[in-house]
């Protein structure tokens, strides 16, 4: 529920910009980090802070105070200090999400990620944690689409497809500047790779594989045309793969749209291929 001041229009409740870190968001990040790093009655807070000092901040370990209360204060200064850039706190979150099994244990890191995403949503951050990365996808529906596609590809042993999806996510998560051009290439490559695996047609880009796949899956003509148009955006002589399209014409929202669209297509094609018998059962459980 929006605050009264938001409904009145006296305050701004919209999404933060991709290069913004509000004071409320930074404070909330510190709150969730400190809650998990220094749970009440836990004796290992210094060990966790030592890991961050050595592997994340890359500071001399003798800079770290010995007493727990001073450890907490030291780390708080690292997260909340005014001189830090907008992405420093995000980098810390991402490190804890990726190395969380060492810090919190396997179950603990899953709960940590849920808490982090709840904070990011509440404070209108444009980022969410997915696959160990902070990606500029703030819609839960979009995250679910990406997650479903990756899980489906893994379930059927389609390693090349899930690798392209993971690469697209990782390139989007680069800070301070995401690699938009190559993220788009990886997203469409996931669709192309899936069609080629399902048909065995390796040459000639997407169109020959898609025509072959259409014989088995009975795509509607409009659907095939839409897929080819999407592929053409990234492969014609003015497209991404030939590096002629100027960087300034590509924006973050283009890469996000391509990732969400392509993962939805991957999920759809895998489900249809399974129903039609082209994928007969999971080869490798997730």
C-alpha positions as MATLAB code, in Angstrom:
seq = 'XXXXXXXXXXXXXXXXXXXXXXXXXXXXXXXXXXXXXXXXXXXXXXXXXXXXXXXXXXXXXXXXXXXXXXXXXXXXXXXXXXXXXXXXXXXXXXXXXXXXXXXXXXXXXXXXXXXXXXXXXXXXXXXXXXXXXXXXXXXXXXXXXXXXXXXXXXXXXXXXXXXXXXXXXXXXXXXXXXXXXXXXXXXXXXXXXXXXXXXXXXXXXXXXXXXXXXXXXXXXXXXXXXXXXXXXXXXXXXXXXXXXXXXXXXXXXXXXXXXXXXXXXXXXXXXXXXXXXXXXXXXXXX';
ca = [
       0.000    0.000    0.000;
       1.323    3.440   -0.950;
       1.998    6.020    1.723;
      -0.434    8.912    2.044;
       2.258   11.306    0.794;
       2.816    9.132   -2.293;
      -0.904    9.021   -3.114;
      -1.100   12.767   -2.647;
       1.790   13.258   -5.039;
       3.889   15.060   -2.439;
       6.621   12.431   -2.625;
       8.059   10.388   -5.452;
       7.391    6.645   -5.227;
       8.586    5.605   -8.690;
      11.399    3.224   -9.589;
      14.930    4.473   -8.954;
      17.183    5.037  -11.939;
      19.708    2.331  -12.851;
      22.554    4.471  -11.448;
      20.793    5.673   -8.294;
      21.154    4.558   -4.697;
      18.783    6.333   -2.338;
      19.639    6.716    1.332;
      16.631    4.567    2.255;
      17.804    1.779   -0.072;
      21.370    1.894    1.229;
      20.120    1.798    4.832;
      17.819   -1.126    4.035;
      20.663   -3.038    2.384;
      22.762   -2.563    5.507;
      19.882   -3.761    7.694;
      19.422   -7.036    5.800;
      23.180   -7.633    5.494;
      23.802   -7.039    9.207;
      20.854   -9.222   10.223;
      22.327  -12.210    8.393;
      26.013  -11.553    9.090;
      25.556  -10.854   12.787;
      22.555  -12.832   14.072;
      21.905  -12.390   17.772;
      23.944  -14.803   19.886;
      26.112  -15.929   16.955;
      29.854  -16.170   17.641;
      31.139  -16.252   14.064;
      30.448  -12.690   12.916;
      34.151  -11.836   12.942;
      34.948  -14.795   10.680;
      32.373  -13.605    8.159;
      33.667  -10.030    8.292;
      37.224  -11.334    7.872;
      36.131  -13.120    4.684;
      34.652   -9.875    3.326;
      37.714   -7.864    4.324;
      40.068  -10.268    2.565;
      38.094  -11.374   -0.516;
      35.637   -8.554   -1.240;
      37.077   -5.275    0.055;
      40.691   -6.491   -0.503;
      41.850   -4.577    2.555;
      44.604   -5.537    5.005;
      43.085   -7.928    7.535;
      44.782   -6.097   10.407;
      42.465   -3.157    9.618;
      39.653   -5.272   11.011;
      38.813   -4.660   14.697;
      38.818   -7.674   16.971;
      35.693   -7.103   19.040;
      32.328   -7.987   17.475;
      30.725   -4.598   18.105;
      33.619   -2.841   16.394;
      33.429   -5.348   13.529;
      29.822   -4.392   12.976;
      30.689   -0.697   13.056;
      33.586   -1.206   10.623;
      31.392   -3.016    8.087;
      28.578   -0.496    8.539;
      30.983    2.276    7.574;
      31.996    0.347    4.446;
      28.365   -0.012    3.309;
      26.992    3.384    4.336;
      29.934    5.704    3.809;
      29.003    8.696    1.715;
      32.097    8.456   -0.493;
      31.134    5.063   -1.928;
      29.681    4.919   -5.425;
      26.077    3.886   -6.126;
      27.060    0.358   -7.116;
      29.340   -0.478   -4.154;
      26.470   -1.720   -1.976;
      25.095   -3.701   -4.930;
      28.501   -5.298   -5.430;
      28.528   -6.392   -1.790;
      25.046   -7.900   -2.113;
      26.077   -9.784   -5.229;
      29.213  -11.134   -3.542;
      27.182  -12.360   -0.566;
      24.625  -13.990   -2.865;
      27.306  -15.782   -4.890;
      29.487  -16.753   -1.918;
      26.632  -17.093    0.526;
      26.997  -20.847    0.921;
      30.352  -20.121    2.591;
      28.932  -17.306    4.691;
      25.412  -18.412    5.627;
      25.212  -22.060    4.553;
      23.108  -23.405    1.662;
      19.703  -22.853    3.254;
      20.783  -19.558    4.770;
      21.760  -18.047    1.430;
      18.360  -18.935   -0.067;
      16.646  -17.040    2.736;
      19.144  -14.197    2.368;
      18.317  -13.825   -1.348;
      14.584  -13.787   -0.613;
      15.129  -11.047    1.984;
      17.345   -9.042   -0.366;
      14.787   -9.146   -3.196;
      12.034   -8.095   -0.788;
      14.103   -5.056    0.233;
      14.959   -4.180   -3.377;
      11.292   -4.323   -4.323;
      10.150   -2.305   -1.325;
      12.709    0.453   -1.926;
      11.949    0.646   -5.677;
      15.345   -0.589   -6.807;
      15.487   -1.445  -10.536;
      17.533   -4.590   -9.743;
      16.709   -8.079   -8.489;
      18.909  -11.060   -7.591;
      18.693  -13.954  -10.018;
      21.166  -16.762  -10.554;
      23.669  -15.123   -8.222;
      23.618  -11.871  -10.208;
      21.951   -8.534   -9.640;
      20.162   -7.908  -12.911;
      18.153   -4.841  -14.005;
      14.863   -6.750  -14.122;
      12.489   -5.426  -11.475;
       9.305   -7.229  -12.574;
       8.660  -10.509  -10.764;
       6.865  -11.784  -13.884;
       9.969  -11.139  -15.990;
      12.185  -12.928  -13.476;
       9.827  -15.897  -13.476;
       9.996  -16.083  -17.286;
      13.795  -16.092  -17.235;
      13.897  -18.644  -14.419;
      11.408  -21.014  -16.080;
      13.382  -21.044  -19.325;
      16.687  -21.745  -17.590;
      15.152  -24.517  -15.489;
      13.477  -26.095  -18.511;
      16.734  -26.057  -20.492;
      18.615  -27.628  -17.577;
      15.921  -30.240  -17.069;
      16.377  -31.570  -20.615;
      20.162  -31.276  -20.660;
      20.121  -28.347  -23.115;
      23.362  -26.953  -21.780;
      24.041  -24.618  -24.693;
      20.656  -22.937  -24.234;
      21.022  -22.398  -20.481;
      24.595  -21.162  -21.024;
      23.378  -18.450  -23.425;
      20.684  -17.391  -20.942;
      23.209  -17.251  -18.087;
      25.613  -15.234  -20.244;
      22.889  -12.755  -21.203;
      22.090  -12.284  -17.511;
      25.737  -11.887  -16.533;
      26.354   -9.280  -19.239;
      23.298   -7.339  -18.077;
      24.552   -7.432  -14.499;
      27.914   -5.777  -15.259;
      28.398   -2.593  -13.247;
      28.639    0.293  -13.684;
      27.910   -0.257  -17.407;
      26.078   -3.387  -18.671;
      27.193   -4.957  -21.953;
      23.920   -4.378  -23.801;
      25.059   -5.406  -27.277;
      26.438   -8.792  -26.266;
      23.573   -9.503  -23.875;
      21.166   -9.170  -26.805;
      23.337  -11.505  -28.876;
      23.301  -14.130  -26.127;
      19.519  -13.894  -25.700;
      18.754  -14.556  -29.366;
      21.474  -17.237  -29.461;
      19.502  -19.165  -26.826;
      16.532  -19.364  -29.222;
      18.716  -20.223  -32.204;
      20.632  -22.863  -30.253;
      17.419  -24.534  -29.091;
      15.999  -24.743  -32.627;
      19.246  -26.203  -33.959;
      19.440  -28.846  -31.229;
      15.840  -29.906  -31.793;
      16.249  -30.216  -35.575;
      19.914  -31.110  -36.083;
      20.165  -28.304  -38.659;
      23.390  -26.476  -37.854;
      24.091  -24.131  -40.757;
      22.382  -21.073  -42.141;
      21.295  -19.253  -39.008;
      17.841  -19.581  -37.475;
      15.592  -19.722  -40.534;
      16.494  -23.228  -41.857;
      16.240  -24.734  -38.364;
      12.949  -22.960  -37.728;
      11.456  -24.189  -41.003;
      12.486  -27.742  -40.115;
      11.101  -27.373  -36.595;
       7.820  -26.084  -37.983;
       7.254  -29.458  -39.652;
       7.212  -31.165  -36.253;
       5.652  -28.516  -34.026;
       3.129  -27.022  -36.467;
       3.835  -23.378  -35.706;
       1.272  -20.835  -36.803;
       2.659  -18.852  -39.745;
       2.392  -15.610  -37.822;
       4.427  -17.064  -34.988;
       7.193  -18.170  -37.352;
       7.222  -14.729  -38.992;
       7.505  -13.049  -35.617;
      10.443  -15.272  -34.665;
      12.245  -14.568  -37.935;
      11.647  -10.828  -37.541;
      13.127  -10.966  -34.052;
      16.130  -12.879  -35.348;
      16.518  -10.432  -38.224;
      16.842   -7.591  -35.718;
      20.111   -9.072  -34.537;
      21.506  -10.710  -37.667;
      20.916   -8.611  -40.803;
      23.526   -6.333  -42.307;
      22.394   -3.488  -40.042;
      22.153   -5.708  -36.954;
      24.042   -6.495  -33.782;
      26.104   -9.414  -35.031;
      27.732   -7.388  -37.774;
      28.615   -4.600  -35.323;
      27.315   -1.863  -37.622;
      24.477   -0.670  -35.398;
      25.794    2.220  -33.334;
      26.029    1.765  -29.569;
      24.014    4.907  -28.827;
      20.923    3.389  -30.422;
      20.930    0.485  -27.956;
      19.579    0.958  -24.443;
      19.148   -1.111  -21.337;
      15.423   -1.576  -21.937;
      16.218   -3.123  -25.351;
      18.396   -5.787  -23.748;
      15.848   -6.501  -21.004;
      13.040   -6.813  -23.555;
      15.127   -9.185  -25.686;
      16.064  -11.339  -22.697;
      12.494  -11.638  -21.412;
      11.087  -12.259  -24.910;
      13.689  -14.872  -25.844;
      13.406  -16.770  -22.557;
       9.619  -16.841  -22.954;
      10.126  -18.297  -26.444;
      12.584  -20.890  -25.128;
      10.118  -21.966  -22.437;
       7.296  -22.157  -24.999;
       9.277  -24.164  -27.584;
      10.597  -26.616  -24.977;
       7.082  -27.245  -23.637;
       5.705  -27.710  -27.153;
       8.601  -29.973  -28.172;
       8.033  -32.133  -25.113;
       4.322  -32.436  -25.861;
       5.055  -33.411  -29.477;
       7.631  -36.035  -28.461;
      10.813  -34.253  -29.565;
      11.943  -34.133  -25.938;
      10.952  -37.398  -24.342;
      11.958  -36.779  -20.737;
      14.352  -34.998  -18.454;
      17.916  -36.093  -19.103;
      19.389  -34.391  -16.100;
      17.459  -33.281  -13.007;
      18.044  -29.723  -11.837;
];
